[in-house]
């Protein structure tokens, strides 16, 4: 399975999780996890799907090690961030304890984004009309 499909499948899995979480919050009439819900849909779903499209249209010949590093950084950072936000928003763990974990996970997601930017910049010209 190529990275385009990996990102698409994982993005859609995040979408299912985020939508189910939103439905649960609505049914429970408890929106204390709104930040977590929004991050699941933005970082998990939206960014993953965008990465999948980028891989499909422009990064077909990218080095596998670089693409793997980017994939792992994004998803490890996203999963840790989402779990940390859940714990923080639900007041299960104090901010002093979870704050550093949130910071590191945010940096991981940022590094994944920077790697994607690097791969797009390094992509050969002519791969897609938008890069020409």
Secondary structure, 3 states (H helix, E strand, C coil): CCHHHHHHHHHHHHHHHHHHHHHHHHHHCCCCCHHHHHHHHHHHHHHHHHHHHHHHHHCCCCCHHHHHHHHHHHHHHHHHHHHHHHHHHCCCCCHHHHHHHHHHHHHHHHHHHHHHHHHHHHCCCCCCHHHC
